């Protein structure tokens, strides 16, 4: 399992195939990941649930799968 580190910053860029996410942790670790449009929809739904929004109703509240 990856070491949990505090978030320093993140950046999201649209690409031809979806998105590129850059996440930087305090202490210098940086991670780039590619995200498909379907994965981005799932991330958005999970964030909406986490902050009390409704999402699209496919997941039960509190059950966000990544």
mmCIF file of the N, C-alpha and C atoms, coordinates in Angstrom:
data_MODEL
# 
_entry.id   MODEL 
# 
loop_
_atom_site.group_PDB 
_atom_site.id 
_atom_site.type_symbol 
_atom_site.label_atom_id 
_atom_site.label_alt_id 
_atom_site.label_comp_id 
_atom_site.label_asym_id 
_atom_site.label_entity_id 
_atom_site.label_seq_id 
_atom_site.pdbx_PDB_ins_code 
_atom_site.Cartn_x 
_atom_site.Cartn_y 
_atom_site.Cartn_z 
_atom_site.occupancy 
_atom_site.B_iso_or_equiv 
_atom_site.pdbx_formal_charge 
_atom_site.auth_seq_id 
_atom_site.auth_comp_id 
_atom_site.auth_asym_id 
_atom_site.auth_atom_id 
_atom_site.pdbx_PDB_model_num 
ATOM 1   N N  . UNK A 1 1  ? 0.841   -1.180 0.000   1.00 0.00 ? 1  UNK A N  1 
ATOM 2   C CA . UNK A 1 1  ? 0.000   0.000  0.000   1.00 0.00 ? 1  UNK A CA 1 
ATOM 3   C C  . UNK A 1 1  ? 0.879   1.234  0.000   1.00 0.00 ? 1  UNK A C  1 
ATOM 4   N N  . UNK A 1 2  ? 0.473   2.232  -0.755  1.00 0.00 ? 2  UNK A N  1 
ATOM 5   C CA . UNK A 1 2  ? 1.230   3.483  -0.850  1.00 0.00 ? 2  UNK A CA 1 
ATOM 6   C C  . UNK A 1 2  ? 1.172   4.249  0.469   1.00 0.00 ? 2  UNK A C  1 
ATOM 7   N N  . UNK A 1 3  ? 2.253   4.966  0.761   1.00 0.00 ? 3  UNK A N  1 
ATOM 8   C CA . UNK A 1 3  ? 2.336   5.791  1.957   1.00 0.00 ? 3  UNK A CA 1 
ATOM 9   C C  . UNK A 1 3  ? 1.396   6.991  1.813   1.00 0.00 ? 3  UNK A C  1 
ATOM 10  N N  . UNK A 1 4  ? 0.606   7.264  2.819   1.00 0.00 ? 4  UNK A N  1 
ATOM 11  C CA . UNK A 1 4  ? -0.317  8.402  2.821   1.00 0.00 ? 4  UNK A CA 1 
ATOM 12  C C  . UNK A 1 4  ? 0.471   9.681  3.081   1.00 0.00 ? 4  UNK A C  1 
ATOM 13  N N  . UNK A 1 5  ? 0.343   10.644 2.171   1.00 0.00 ? 5  UNK A N  1 
ATOM 14  C CA . UNK A 1 5  ? 1.040   11.909 2.290   1.00 0.00 ? 5  UNK A CA 1 
ATOM 15  C C  . UNK A 1 5  ? 0.051   13.054 2.089   1.00 0.00 ? 5  UNK A C  1 
ATOM 16  N N  . UNK A 1 6  ? 0.272   14.189 2.755   1.00 0.00 ? 6  UNK A N  1 
ATOM 17  C CA . UNK A 1 6  ? -0.628  15.336 2.581   1.00 0.00 ? 6  UNK A CA 1 
ATOM 18  C C  . UNK A 1 6  ? -0.517  15.919 1.176   1.00 0.00 ? 6  UNK A C  1 
ATOM 19  N N  . UNK A 1 7  ? -1.645  16.312 0.628   1.00 0.00 ? 7  UNK A N  1 
ATOM 20  C CA . UNK A 1 7  ? -1.711  16.917 -0.697  1.00 0.00 ? 7  UNK A CA 1 
ATOM 21  C C  . UNK A 1 7  ? -1.103  18.318 -0.683  1.00 0.00 ? 7  UNK A C  1 
ATOM 22  N N  . UNK A 1 8  ? -0.243  18.585 -1.647  1.00 0.00 ? 8  UNK A N  1 
ATOM 23  C CA . UNK A 1 8  ? 0.288   19.933 -1.827  1.00 0.00 ? 8  UNK A CA 1 
ATOM 24  C C  . UNK A 1 8  ? -0.459  20.642 -2.941  1.00 0.00 ? 8  UNK A C  1 
ATOM 25  N N  . UNK A 1 9  ? -0.610  19.946 -4.092  1.00 0.00 ? 9  UNK A N  1 
ATOM 26  C CA . UNK A 1 9  ? -1.312  20.558 -5.212  1.00 0.00 ? 9  UNK A CA 1 
ATOM 27  C C  . UNK A 1 9  ? -1.751  19.477 -6.191  1.00 0.00 ? 9  UNK A C  1 
ATOM 28  N N  . UNK A 1 10 ? -2.660  19.866 -7.094  1.00 0.00 ? 10 UNK A N  1 
ATOM 29  C CA . UNK A 1 10 ? -3.050  18.977 -8.176  1.00 0.00 ? 10 UNK A CA 1 
ATOM 30  C C  . UNK A 1 10 ? -3.379  19.812 -9.398  1.00 0.00 ? 10 UNK A C  1 
ATOM 31  N N  . UNK A 1 11 ? -3.276  19.178 -10.552 1.00 0.00 ? 11 UNK A N  1 
ATOM 32  C CA . UNK A 1 11 ? -3.545  19.842 -11.811 1.00 0.00 ? 11 UNK A CA 1 
ATOM 33  C C  . UNK A 1 11 ? -4.225  18.840 -12.730 1.00 0.00 ? 11 UNK A C  1 
ATOM 34  N N  . UNK A 1 12 ? -5.252  19.279 -13.423 1.00 0.00 ? 12 UNK A N  1 
ATOM 35  C CA . UNK A 1 12 ? -5.990  18.416 -14.333 1.00 0.00 ? 12 UNK A CA 1 
ATOM 36  C C  . UNK A 1 12 ? -5.958  19.036 -15.718 1.00 0.00 ? 12 UNK A C  1 
ATOM 37  N N  . UNK A 1 13 ? -5.565  18.219 -16.708 1.00 0.00 ? 13 UNK A N  1 
ATOM 38  C CA . UNK A 1 13 ? -5.524  18.696 -18.088 1.00 0.00 ? 13 UNK A CA 1 
ATOM 39  C C  . UNK A 1 13 ? -6.296  17.727 -18.965 1.00 0.00 ? 13 UNK A C  1 
ATOM 40  N N  . UNK A 1 14 ? -7.043  18.269 -19.912 1.00 0.00 ? 14 UNK A N  1 
ATOM 41  C CA . UNK A 1 14 ? -7.762  17.441 -20.869 1.00 0.00 ? 14 UNK A CA 1 
ATOM 42  C C  . UNK A 1 14 ? -6.788  16.972 -21.948 1.00 0.00 ? 14 UNK A C  1 
ATOM 43  N N  . UNK A 1 15 ? -6.914  15.705 -22.355 1.00 0.00 ? 15 UNK A N  1 
ATOM 44  C CA . UNK A 1 15 ? -6.095  15.133 -23.416 1.00 0.00 ? 15 UNK A CA 1 
ATOM 45  C C  . UNK A 1 15 ? -7.016  14.568 -24.494 1.00 0.00 ? 15 UNK A C  1 
ATOM 46  N N  . UNK A 1 16 ? -6.430  14.056 -25.579 1.00 0.00 ? 16 UNK A N  1 
ATOM 47  C CA . UNK A 1 16 ? -7.236  13.452 -26.645 1.00 0.00 ? 16 UNK A CA 1 
ATOM 48  C C  . UNK A 1 16 ? -8.023  12.242 -26.152 1.00 0.00 ? 16 UNK A C  1 
ATOM 49  N N  . UNK A 1 17 ? -7.445  11.496 -25.199 1.00 0.00 ? 17 UNK A N  1 
ATOM 50  C CA . UNK A 1 17 ? -8.064  10.258 -24.716 1.00 0.00 ? 17 UNK A CA 1 
ATOM 51  C C  . UNK A 1 17 ? -8.818  10.417 -23.401 1.00 0.00 ? 17 UNK A C  1 
ATOM 52  N N  . UNK A 1 18 ? -8.802  11.593 -22.827 1.00 0.00 ? 18 UNK A N  1 
ATOM 53  C CA . UNK A 1 18 ? -9.462  11.789 -21.535 1.00 0.00 ? 18 UNK A CA 1 
ATOM 54  C C  . UNK A 1 18 ? -8.818  12.929 -20.783 1.00 0.00 ? 18 UNK A C  1 
ATOM 55  N N  . UNK A 1 19 ? -8.116  12.577 -19.698 1.00 0.00 ? 19 UNK A N  1 
ATOM 56  C CA . UNK A 1 19 ? -7.533  13.589 -18.822 1.00 0.00 ? 19 UNK A CA 1 
ATOM 57  C C  . UNK A 1 19 ? -6.194  13.117 -18.292 1.00 0.00 ? 19 UNK A C  1 
ATOM 58  N N  . UNK A 1 20 ? -5.356  14.082 -17.889 1.00 0.00 ? 20 UNK A N  1 
ATOM 59  C CA . UNK A 1 20 ? -4.101  13.792 -17.209 1.00 0.00 ? 20 UNK A CA 1 
ATOM 60  C C  . UNK A 1 20 ? -4.146  14.527 -15.885 1.00 0.00 ? 20 UNK A C  1 
ATOM 61  N N  . UNK A 1 21 ? -3.926  13.793 -14.813 1.00 0.00 ? 21 UNK A N  1 
ATOM 62  C CA . UNK A 1 21 ? -3.963  14.352 -13.466 1.00 0.00 ? 21 UNK A CA 1 
ATOM 63  C C  . UNK A 1 21 ? -2.557  14.322 -12.880 1.00 0.00 ? 21 UNK A C  1 
ATOM 64  N N  . UNK A 1 22 ? -2.110  15.457 -12.393 1.00 0.00 ? 22 UNK A N  1 
ATOM 65  C CA . UNK A 1 22 ? -0.845  15.568 -11.680 1.00 0.00 ? 22 UNK A CA 1 
ATOM 66  C C  . UNK A 1 22 ? -1.170  15.836 -10.222 1.00 0.00 ? 22 UNK A C  1 
ATOM 67  N N  . UNK A 1 23 ? -0.646  14.999 -9.337  1.00 0.00 ? 23 UNK A N  1 
ATOM 68  C CA . UNK A 1 23 ? -0.848  15.169 -7.901  1.00 0.00 ? 23 UNK A CA 1 
ATOM 69  C C  . UNK A 1 23 ? 0.522   15.283 -7.253  1.00 0.00 ? 23 UNK A C  1 
ATOM 70  N N  . UNK A 1 24 ? 0.720   16.328 -6.462  1.00 0.00 ? 24 UNK A N  1 
ATOM 71  C CA . UNK A 1 24 ? 1.971   16.533 -5.741  1.00 0.00 ? 24 UNK A CA 1 
ATOM 72  C C  . UNK A 1 24 ? 1.696   16.501 -4.250  1.00 0.00 ? 24 UNK A C  1 
ATOM 73  N N  . UNK A 1 25 ? 2.565   15.791 -3.533  1.00 0.00 ? 25 UNK A N  1 
ATOM 74  C CA . UNK A 1 25 ? 2.435   15.694 -2.086  1.00 0.00 ? 25 UNK A CA 1 
ATOM 75  C C  . UNK A 1 25 ? 3.457   16.597 -1.417  1.00 0.00 ? 25 UNK A C  1 
ATOM 76  N N  . UNK A 1 26 ? 3.136   17.046 -0.216  1.00 0.00 ? 26 UNK A N  1 
ATOM 77  C CA . UNK A 1 26 ? 4.107   17.789 0.574   1.00 0.00 ? 26 UNK A CA 1 
ATOM 78  C C  . UNK A 1 26 ? 5.260   16.825 0.843   1.00 0.00 ? 26 UNK A C  1 
ATOM 79  N N  . UNK A 1 27 ? 6.456   17.261 0.566   1.00 0.00 ? 27 UNK A N  1 
ATOM 80  C CA . UNK A 1 27 ? 7.610   16.392 0.697   1.00 0.00 ? 27 UNK A CA 1 
ATOM 81  C C  . UNK A 1 27 ? 8.185   15.999 -0.643  1.00 0.00 ? 27 UNK A C  1 
ATOM 82  N N  . UNK A 1 28 ? 7.483   16.358 -1.740  1.00 0.00 ? 28 UNK A N  1 
ATOM 83  C CA . UNK A 1 28 ? 8.069   16.228 -3.045  1.00 0.00 ? 28 UNK A CA 1 
ATOM 84  C C  . UNK A 1 28 ? 7.612   15.112 -3.940  1.00 0.00 ? 28 UNK A C  1 
ATOM 85  N N  . UNK A 1 29 ? 6.886   14.103 -3.460  1.00 0.00 ? 29 UNK A N  1 
ATOM 86  C CA . UNK A 1 29 ? 6.438   13.036 -4.347  1.00 0.00 ? 29 UNK A CA 1 
ATOM 87  C C  . UNK A 1 29 ? 5.392   13.560 -5.323  1.00 0.00 ? 29 UNK A C  1 
ATOM 88  N N  . UNK A 1 30 ? 5.546   13.188 -6.609  1.00 0.00 ? 30 UNK A N  1 
ATOM 89  C CA . UNK A 1 30 ? 4.641   13.618 -7.662  1.00 0.00 ? 30 UNK A CA 1 
ATOM 90  C C  . UNK A 1 30 ? 4.177   12.404 -8.437  1.00 0.00 ? 30 UNK A C  1 
ATOM 91  N N  . UNK A 1 31 ? 2.907   12.412 -8.844  1.00 0.00 ? 31 UNK A N  1 
ATOM 92  C CA . UNK A 1 31 ? 2.333   11.290 -9.568  1.00 0.00 ? 31 UNK A CA 1 
ATOM 93  C C  . UNK A 1 31 ? 1.485   11.822 -10.712 1.00 0.00 ? 31 UNK A C  1 
ATOM 94  N N  . UNK A 1 32 ? 1.724   11.307 -11.915 1.00 0.00 ? 32 UNK A N  1 
ATOM 95  C CA . UNK A 1 32 ? 0.876   11.576 -13.074 1.00 0.00 ? 32 UNK A CA 1 
ATOM 96  C C  . UNK A 1 32 ? 0.027   10.343 -13.330 1.00 0.00 ? 32 UNK A C  1 
ATOM 97  N N  . UNK A 1 33 ? -1.259  10.525 -13.577 1.00 0.00 ? 33 UNK A N  1 
ATOM 98  C CA . UNK A 1 33 ? -2.129  9.416  -13.966 1.00 0.00 ? 33 UNK A CA 1 
ATOM 99  C C  . UNK A 1 33 ? -2.991  9.851  -15.139 1.00 0.00 ? 33 UNK A C  1 
ATOM 100 N N  . UNK A 1 34 ? -3.296  8.888  -16.024 1.00 0.00 ? 34 UNK A N  1 
ATOM 101 C CA . UNK A 1 34 ? -4.241  9.160  -17.097 1.00 0.00 ? 34 UNK A CA 1 
ATOM 102 C C  . UNK A 1 34 ? -5.612  8.675  -16.652 1.00 0.00 ? 34 UNK A C  1 
ATOM 103 N N  . UNK A 1 35 ? -6.638  9.412  -17.033 1.00 0.00 ? 35 UNK A N  1 
ATOM 104 C CA . UNK A 1 35 ? -8.001  9.123  -16.598 1.00 0.00 ? 35 UNK A CA 1 
ATOM 105 C C  . UNK A 1 35 ? -8.898  9.097  -17.833 1.00 0.00 ? 35 UNK A C  1 
ATOM 106 N N  . UNK A 1 36 ? -9.674  8.031  -17.978 1.00 0.00 ? 36 UNK A N  1 
ATOM 107 C CA . UNK A 1 36 ? -10.624 7.956  -19.080 1.00 0.00 ? 36 UNK A CA 1 
ATOM 108 C C  . UNK A 1 36 ? -11.841 8.822  -18.757 1.00 0.00 ? 36 UNK A C  1 
ATOM 109 N N  . UNK A 1 37 ? -12.624 9.188  -19.757 1.00 0.00 ? 37 UNK A N  1 
ATOM 110 C CA . UNK A 1 37 ? -13.847 9.958  -19.484 1.00 0.00 ? 37 UNK A CA 1 
ATOM 111 C C  . UNK A 1 37 ? -14.794 9.229  -18.511 1.00 0.00 ? 37 UNK A C  1 
ATOM 112 N N  . UNK A 1 38 ? -14.926 7.909  -18.627 1.00 0.00 ? 38 UNK A N  1 
ATOM 113 C CA . UNK A 1 38 ? -15.785 7.165  -17.700 1.00 0.00 ? 38 UNK A CA 1 
ATOM 114 C C  . UNK A 1 38 ? -15.244 7.217  -16.270 1.00 0.00 ? 38 UNK A C  1 
ATOM 115 N N  . UNK A 1 39 ? -13.926 7.115  -16.124 1.00 0.00 ? 39 UNK A N  1 
ATOM 116 C CA . UNK A 1 39 ? -13.329 7.222  -14.797 1.00 0.00 ? 39 UNK A CA 1 
ATOM 117 C C  . UNK A 1 39 ? -13.550 8.611  -14.220 1.00 0.00 ? 39 UNK A C  1 
ATOM 118 N N  . UNK A 1 40 ? -13.462 9.645  -15.061 1.00 0.00 ? 40 UNK A N  1 
ATOM 119 C CA . UNK A 1 40 ? -13.690 11.012 -14.590 1.00 0.00 ? 40 UNK A CA 1 
ATOM 120 C C  . UNK A 1 40 ? -15.127 11.163 -14.097 1.00 0.00 ? 40 UNK A C  1 
ATOM 121 N N  . UNK A 1 41 ? -16.081 10.580 -14.806 1.00 0.00 ? 41 UNK A N  1 
ATOM 122 C CA . UNK A 1 41 ? -17.475 10.611 -14.351 1.00 0.00 ? 41 UNK A CA 1 
ATOM 123 C C  . UNK A 1 41 ? -17.609 9.949  -12.982 1.00 0.00 ? 41 UNK A C  1 
ATOM 124 N N  . UNK A 1 42 ? -16.927 8.815  -12.784 1.00 0.00 ? 42 UNK A N  1 
ATOM 125 C CA . UNK A 1 42 ? -16.970 8.117  -11.499 1.00 0.00 ? 42 UNK A CA 1 
ATOM 126 C C  . UNK A 1 42 ? -16.336 8.959  -10.390 1.00 0.00 ? 42 UNK A C  1 
ATOM 127 N N  . UNK A 1 43 ? -15.228 9.631  -10.700 1.00 0.00 ? 43 UNK A N  1 
ATOM 128 C CA . UNK A 1 43 ? -14.574 10.498 -9.722  1.00 0.00 ? 43 UNK A CA 1 
ATOM 129 C C  . UNK A 1 43 ? -15.504 11.640 -9.325  1.00 0.00 ? 43 UNK A C  1 
ATOM 130 N N  . UNK A 1 44 ? -16.139 12.255 -10.304 1.00 0.00 ? 44 UNK A N  1 
ATOM 131 C CA . UNK A 1 44 ? -17.060 13.366 -10.032 1.00 0.00 ? 44 UNK A CA 1 
ATOM 132 C C  . UNK A 1 44 ? -18.219 12.890 -9.166  1.00 0.00 ? 44 UNK A C  1 
ATOM 133 N N  . UNK A 1 45 ? -18.797 11.735 -9.499  1.00 0.00 ? 45 UNK A N  1 
ATOM 134 C CA . UNK A 1 45 ? -19.895 11.185 -8.695  1.00 0.00 ? 45 UNK A CA 1 
ATOM 135 C C  . UNK A 1 45 ? -19.448 10.918 -7.256  1.00 0.00 ? 45 UNK A C  1 
ATOM 136 N N  . UNK A 1 46 ? -18.240 10.368 -7.104  1.00 0.00 ? 46 UNK A N  1 
ATOM 137 C CA . UNK A 1 46 ? -17.724 10.068 -5.765  1.00 0.00 ? 46 UNK A CA 1 
ATOM 138 C C  . UNK A 1 46 ? -17.508 11.341 -4.962  1.00 0.00 ? 46 UNK A C  1 
ATOM 139 N N  . UNK A 1 47 ? -16.981 12.383 -5.609  1.00 0.00 ? 47 UNK A N  1 
ATOM 140 C CA . UNK A 1 47 ? -16.780 13.651 -4.916  1.00 0.00 ? 47 UNK A CA 1 
ATOM 141 C C  . UNK A 1 47 ? -18.103 14.280 -4.515  1.00 0.00 ? 47 UNK A C  1 
ATOM 142 N N  . UNK A 1 48 ? -19.100 14.202 -5.392  1.00 0.00 ? 48 UNK A N  1 
ATOM 143 C CA . UNK A 1 48 ? -20.417 14.741 -5.053  1.00 0.00 ? 48 UNK A CA 1 
ATOM 144 C C  . UNK A 1 48 ? -21.001 14.020 -3.840  1.00 0.00 ? 48 UNK A C  1 
ATOM 145 N N  . UNK A 1 49 ? -20.841 12.709 -3.788  1.00 0.00 ? 49 UNK A N  1 
ATOM 146 C CA . UNK A 1 49 ? -21.329 11.957 -2.629  1.00 0.00 ? 49 UNK A CA 1 
ATOM 147 C C  . UNK A 1 49 ? -20.570 12.336 -1.364  1.00 0.00 ? 49 UNK A C  1 
ATOM 148 N N  . UNK A 1 50 ? -19.262 12.537 -1.496  1.00 0.00 ? 50 UNK A N  1 
ATOM 149 C CA . UNK A 1 50 ? -18.439 12.863 -0.334  1.00 0.00 ? 50 UNK A CA 1 
ATOM 150 C C  . UNK A 1 50 ? -18.808 14.204 0.282   1.00 0.00 ? 50 UNK A C  1 
ATOM 151 N N  . UNK A 1 51 ? -19.276 15.147 -0.544  1.00 0.00 ? 51 UNK A N  1 
ATOM 152 C CA . UNK A 1 51 ? -19.627 16.469 -0.020  1.00 0.00 ? 51 UNK A CA 1 
ATOM 153 C C  . UNK A 1 51 ? -21.130 16.625 0.177   1.00 0.00 ? 51 UNK A C  1 
ATOM 154 N N  . UNK A 1 52 ? -21.853 15.531 0.094   1.00 0.00 ? 52 UNK A N  1 
ATOM 155 C CA . UNK A 1 52 ? -23.276 15.568 0.388   1.00 0.00 ? 52 UNK A CA 1 
ATOM 156 C C  . UNK A 1 52 ? -24.171 15.795 -0.799  1.00 0.00 ? 52 UNK A C  1 
ATOM 157 N N  . UNK A 1 53 ? -23.624 15.735 -2.010  1.00 0.00 ? 53 UNK A N  1 
ATOM 158 C CA . UNK A 1 53 ? -24.445 15.903 -3.204  1.00 0.00 ? 53 UNK A CA 1 
ATOM 159 C C  . UNK A 1 53 ? -25.172 14.625 -3.542  1.00 0.00 ? 53 UNK A C  1 
ATOM 160 N N  . UNK A 1 54 ? -25.883 14.652 -4.645  1.00 0.00 ? 54 UNK A N  1 
ATOM 161 C CA . UNK A 1 54 ? -26.704 13.524 -5.013  1.00 0.00 ? 54 UNK A CA 1 
ATOM 162 C C  . UNK A 1 54 ? -26.028 12.555 -5.962  1.00 0.00 ? 54 UNK A C  1 
ATOM 163 N N  . UNK A 1 55 ? -25.033 12.987 -6.746  1.00 0.00 ? 55 UNK A N  1 
ATOM 164 C CA . UNK A 1 55 ? -24.420 12.099 -7.718  1.00 0.00 ? 55 UNK A CA 1 
ATOM 165 C C  . UNK A 1 55 ? -25.445 11.661 -8.734  1.00 0.00 ? 55 UNK A C  1 
ATOM 166 N N  . UNK A 1 56 ? -25.198 10.510 -9.386  1.00 0.00 ? 56 UNK A N  1 
ATOM 167 C CA . UNK A 1 56 ? -26.152 10.035 -10.381 1.00 0.00 ? 56 UNK A CA 1 
ATOM 168 C C  . UNK A 1 56 ? -27.043 8.925  -9.850  1.00 0.00 ? 56 UNK A C  1 
ATOM 169 N N  . UNK A 1 57 ? -26.863 8.568  -8.557  1.00 0.00 ? 57 UNK A N  1 
ATOM 170 C CA . UNK A 1 57 ? -27.738 7.588  -7.948  1.00 0.00 ? 57 UNK A CA 1 
ATOM 171 C C  . UNK A 1 57 ? -27.355 6.147  -8.189  1.00 0.00 ? 57 UNK A C  1 
ATOM 172 N N  . UNK A 1 58 ? -26.262 5.876  -8.902  1.00 0.00 ? 58 UNK A N  1 
ATOM 173 C CA . UNK A 1 58 ? -25.871 4.502  -9.167  1.00 0.00 ? 58 UNK A CA 1 
ATOM 174 C C  . UNK A 1 58 ? -25.224 3.843  -7.962  1.00 0.00 ? 58 UNK A C  1 
ATOM 175 N N  . UNK A 1 59 ? -24.553 4.594  -7.099  1.00 0.00 ? 59 UNK A N  1 
ATOM 176 C CA . UNK A 1 59 ? -23.911 4.064  -5.919  1.00 0.00 ? 59 UNK A CA 1 
ATOM 177 C C  . UNK A 1 59 ? -24.763 4.421  -4.700  1.00 0.00 ? 59 UNK A C  1 
ATOM 178 N N  . UNK A 1 60 ? -24.777 3.536  -3.703  1.00 0.00 ? 60 UNK A N  1 
ATOM 179 C CA . UNK A 1 60 ? -25.416 3.869  -2.444  1.00 0.00 ? 60 UNK A CA 1 
ATOM 180 C C  . UNK A 1 60 ? -24.565 4.919  -1.752  1.00 0.00 ? 60 UNK A C  1 
ATOM 181 N N  . UNK A 1 61 ? -25.212 5.829  -1.013  1.00 0.00 ? 61 UNK A N  1 
ATOM 182 C CA . UNK A 1 61 ? -24.471 6.891  -0.353  1.00 0.00 ? 61 UNK A CA 1 
ATOM 183 C C  . UNK A 1 61 ? -23.416 6.294  0.563   1.00 0.00 ? 61 UNK A C  1 
ATOM 184 N N  . UNK A 1 62 ? -22.196 6.833  0.482   1.00 0.00 ? 62 UNK A N  1 
ATOM 185 C CA . UNK A 1 62 ? -21.109 6.347  1.301   1.00 0.00 ? 62 UNK A CA 1 
ATOM 186 C C  . UNK A 1 62 ? -20.347 5.187  0.684   1.00 0.00 ? 62 UNK A C  1 
ATOM 187 N N  . UNK A 1 63 ? -20.789 4.669  -0.443  1.00 0.00 ? 63 UNK A N  1 
ATOM 188 C CA . UNK A 1 63 ? -20.121 3.546  -1.095  1.00 0.00 ? 63 UNK A CA 1 
ATOM 189 C C  . UNK A 1 63 ? -19.527 3.995  -2.415  1.00 0.00 ? 63 UNK A C  1 
ATOM 190 N N  . UNK A 1 64 ? -18.452 4.742  -2.334  1.00 0.00 ? 64 UNK A N  1 
ATOM 191 C CA . UNK A 1 64 ? -17.781 5.201  -3.537  1.00 0.00 ? 64 UNK A CA 1 
ATOM 192 C C  . UNK A 1 64 ? -16.651 4.245  -3.862  1.00 0.00 ? 64 UNK A C  1 
ATOM 193 N N  . UNK A 1 65 ? -16.669 3.689  -5.069  1.00 0.00 ? 65 UNK A N  1 
ATOM 194 C CA . UNK A 1 65 ? -15.645 2.751  -5.505  1.00 0.00 ? 65 UNK A CA 1 
ATOM 195 C C  . UNK A 1 65 ? -14.720 3.433  -6.481  1.00 0.00 ? 65 UNK A C  1 
ATOM 196 N N  . UNK A 1 66 ? -13.416 3.303  -6.235  1.00 0.00 ? 66 UNK A N  1 
ATOM 197 C CA . UNK A 1 66 ? -12.419 3.943  -7.100  1.00 0.00 ? 66 UNK A CA 1 
ATOM 198 C C  . UNK A 1 66 ? -11.707 2.909  -7.914  1.00 0.00 ? 66 UNK A C  1 
# 
